[in-house]
Amino acid sequence: MTDPTATLLATAAELEAYAPGAPGAPRAERAVVMTMGALHEGHASLIRAARALVGPAGQVVVTVFVNPLQFGEAADLDRYPRTLDADLALAGAAGGDAVFAPSADEVYPGGEPQVRISAGPMGERLEGASRPGHFDGMLTVVAKLLHLTRPDLAFFGQKDAQQLALIRRMVRDLNFPVEIVGVETARDADGLALSSRNRFLDAHERHTALALSRALFAARDRLAAQQALHARALAGGSNEDRAAGLNRLGEARLAADAQAVARARPDGGPAAVRAAARSVLDDAAAGQPPLALDYVALVDPADFTEIPDDHTAGDAVLAVAARVGTTRLIDNIPLTFGATT
């Protein structure tokens, strides 16, 4: 039986020499999945997606590097879990061929780089405001790893939506010859987005942390309900007249339904979407242990600026970040305004 553990590559030279397959065969299409290690099912879903796209003849390389440029405090860097042996096994089982796990000295010979990539204005919003310099460090190491691994495709999770948007922008603005592929957020059965940080939650904290996904799903459901009402309004003629008639007949409940249909907006109302999410988060903030909200924001996925209340159509991202105990968690969900079916 073949050992599913992925091949460990620790240096740029080993990565350069790595070429599985028949000698002299043309270079196979290569996909890279970039991680900071402590791999879980969410990372496995990225690796499986990469394998599916490049096929059995392609190469899937997983990078494992805890990037010091992304951490504001040394304590956070030291606390980040490191589980390389388990990472090799998970990567191999999910379809990865190799794990590139360089040291900090290998990635940054001579110390931290003097020249770095700036994330620009988008990198100063939301996560960037909460973690100054984080996205500059992230883009710098992603750029280096793209140069080192030279992939045709690079896979990143939608859970880190702002990171994904910035990487796409960097690749487009700086003409990197790679296709960026976003993969849907993987969740546990209870809805909590998979994260390496979840291991730091005790049972009570995990219960509180579920408010993040519940808030997002409540907002999604609020938008869907409003858009369903609007679809009924389009199909049913004058609901204002129907509501008035039902009121005259004493049918208050049916009249209220008709009134809601008549007043439904096609966009679902960004303010209503935000309110639905905040209601869940406010309840969690009053619980034990409490949820300490950092932000909840409804933003344009292109630049992560806030969606205005008069927004009527198009894509959006509802993003939330909060701390439960000593653990900071993020989550988000994509939404589409203006749909009527």
Secondary structure, 3 states (H helix, E strand, C coil): CCCCCCEEECCHHHHHHCCCCCCCCCCCCEEEEEECCCCCHHHHHHHHHHHHHHCCCCEEEEEECCCHHHCCCHHHHHHCCCCHHHHHHHHHHHCCCEEECCCHHHHCCCCCCCCCCCCCHHHHCCHHHHCCCHHHHHHHHHHHHHHHHCCCEEEEEHHHHHHHHHHHHHHHHCCCCCEEEEECCCECCCCCECCHHHHHCCHHHHHHHHHHHHHHHHHHHHHHHHHHHHHHHHHHCCHHHHHHHHHHCCCHHHHHHHHHHHHCCCCCCHHHHHHHHHHHHHHHHCCCCCEEEEEEEEECCCCCCECCCCCCCEEEEEEEEEEECCEEEEEEEEEEECCCC
